[in-house]
Amino acid sequence: MSNPLYTDSLVNSLLIATIGGALTTLVIAVLSVIAHRSDFRFRGSLQQGMLWPRMMPALITGMAFFWSFALLDRSGTVRASLWGVGIAFAVRSLALGYSAFYPALAAIGADLDNAARTSGAGWWTAMRTIVFRLVAPAMAASFVLLFVSMLNEAEPAVFLVTDKTPSLV
């Protein structure tokens, strides 16, 4: 523990896993509700888009993010920060969190949010006050899975970690 590189790597990995897991859980919850409980035109594509990153090998995902950051962020500020590694880990873990979250969402009948909308609540209010409260345990399970997954993920970070952002790869 006296080695600062090891300490920095441990702290960075825990930050990425904690903050990334929480933010990714929220994104998964919102995207899942849009994909399965809204009239959004591209909701089928949205569902497939959440599953797609897990179908690719992790090294390919890491290379894709490296080249995306190299072409779109010429200054290198995102790639050289923990945000770049966190974004790559979050995209890579979308399918895992979605697979933990969706069964709980599917178990809740649409009658509850339809009743709320009939009573005068808007779509977002019905989702926020009824659906998200009922799927809170699934969101917690999704967070735990994402935390562990992001803490153990190594392949995407190979192309993104710099000497300023060491992590436990």
C-alpha positions in Angstrom: 0.0 0.0 0.0 3.0 2.3 0.2 3.3 2.4 -3.6 1.5 5.5 -4.9 0.9 3.9 -8.3 -0.9 0.9 -6.7 -2.9 3.3 -4.5 -3.9 5.5 -7.4 -4.8 2.5 -9.5 -7.1 1.1 -6.7 -8.8 4.5 -6.1 -9.3 5.1 -9.9 -10.7 1.6 -10.4 -13.1 2.0 -7.4 -14.2 5.5 -8.7 -14.9 4.1 -12.2 -16.8 1.2 -10.9 -18.9 3.1 -8.4 -19.7 6.3 -10.4 -19.8 4.4 -13.7 -22.1 1.7 -12.2 -24.5 4.2 -10.7 -24.7 6.4 -13.9 -25.0 3.3 -16.1 -27.8 1.9 -14.0 -29.7 5.2 -14.4 -29.1 5.2 -18.1 -30.2 1.6 -18.4 -33.4 2.3 -16.4 -34.3 5.3 -18.6 -33.5 3.6 -21.9 -35.4 0.4 -20.8 -38.5 2.4 -19.9 -38.3 4.2 -23.2 -37.7 1.0 -25.2 -40.5 -0.9 -23.5 -43.1 1.5 -22.2 -43.2 4.4 -24.7 -44.4 5.0 -28.2 -40.9 6.0 -29.3 -40.5 5.3 -33.0 -37.1 3.5 -32.7 -37.7 1.6 -29.5 -36.9 -1.7 -31.1 -33.5 -0.4 -32.2 -32.9 1.1 -28.8 -33.3 -2.3 -27.2 -30.9 -3.9 -29.7 -28.5 -1.1 -29.2 -28.2 -1.9 -25.5 -27.4 -5.5 -26.3 -25.0 -4.9 -29.2 -21.8 -3.9 -27.3 -21.7 -7.3 -25.5 -21.7 -9.1 -28.8 -18.4 -7.6 -29.8 -15.1 -8.8 -28.3 -13.9 -6.4 -25.6 -10.6 -5.7 -27.4 -12.5 -4.5 -30.4 -14.7 -2.3 -28.2 -11.5 -0.8 -26.6 -10.0 -0.2 -30.1 -13.3 1.4 -31.2 -13.3 3.8 -28.3 -9.6 4.6 -28.8 -10.1 5.6 -32.4 -13.3 7.4 -31.6 -11.6 9.5 -29.0 -8.6 10.0 -31.3 -10.7 11.3 -34.1 -13.4 13.2 -32.2 -11.3 14.5 -29.3 -8.1 15.7 -30.9 -6.9 17.3 -27.6 -7.1 14.0 -25.8 -8.9 15.4 -22.8 -11.6 12.7 -22.6 -9.2 9.8 -23.4 -6.7 10.9 -20.9 -9.3 11.1 -18.1 -11.2 8.6 -16.1 -14.3 9.6 -18.0 -13.0 8.0 -21.2 -12.3 4.7 -19.4 -15.7 4.9 -17.6 -17.6 5.5 -20.8 -16.0 2.5 -22.5 -16.7 0.3 -19.5 -20.3 1.6 -19.3 -21.0 0.9 -23.0 -19.4 -2.6 -22.6 -21.6 -3.4 -19.6 -24.9 -2.1 -20.9 -26.2 -5.6 -21.8 -25.3 -7.0 -18.4 -27.2 -4.3 -16.5 -30.1 -4.5 -19.0 -30.4 -8.2 -18.6 -30.7 -7.8 -14.8 -33.1 -4.9 -15.1 -35.5 -5.9 -17.9 -37.2 -8.9 -16.2 -38.4 -6.8 -13.3 -39.7 -4.1 -15.7 -41.5 -6.8 -17.8 -43.1 -8.2 -14.6 -44.9 -4.9 -14.0 -48.1 -4.7 -15.9 -48.8 -1.7 -18.1 -52.1 -1.3 -16.3 -50.4 0.6 -13.5 -48.8 3.3 -15.6 -52.0 3.4 -17.8 -54.0 4.1 -14.6 -51.7 6.9 -13.6 -51.9 8.4 -17.1 -55.7 8.1 -17.0 -55.6 10.0 -13.6 -53.8 12.9 -15.3 -50.1 12.1 -14.9 -47.9 12.5 -17.9 -45.8 9.7 -19.3 -42.6 10.7 -17.4 -44.5 11.3 -14.2 -46.1 7.9 -14.4 -42.7 6.2 -15.1 -40.9 8.2 -12.3 -43.5 7.8 -9.6 -44.7 4.2 -10.3 -42.4 2.2 -12.5 -39.0 3.3 -11.1 -40.2 2.8 -7.5 -41.3 -0.7 -8.3 -38.1 -1.7 -10.1 -35.8 -0.1 -7.5 -34.6 -3.6 -6.2 -33.7 -4.5 -9.8 -31.8 -1.3 -10.2 -29.8 -2.2 -7.1 -29.1 -5.6 -8.5 -28.1 -4.0 -11.8 -25.7 -1.7 -9.9 -24.0 -4.5 -8.1 -23.5 -6.5 -11.3 -22.2 -3.4 -13.1 -19.9 -2.5 -10.2 -18.3 -5.9 -10.2 -18.2 -6.0 -14.0 -16.5 -2.6 -14.3 -14.1 -3.5 -11.5 -13.0 -6.7 -13.4 -13.1 -5.3 -16.9 -9.6 -5.0 -18.5 -9.7 -5.3 -22.2 -11.3 -1.9 -23.2 -8.9 -0.2 -20.7 -5.8 -1.5 -22.5 -6.2 1.1 -25.2 -7.4 4.0 -23.0 -5.3 4.0 -19.8 -2.5 6.5 -19.6 0.1 7.2 -17.1 -2.2 9.9 -15.6 -5.1 7.5 -15.3 -3.8 4.2 -13.9 -6.3 1.5 -13.1 -6.2 -2.1 -12.0 -6.0 -3.6 -15.5 
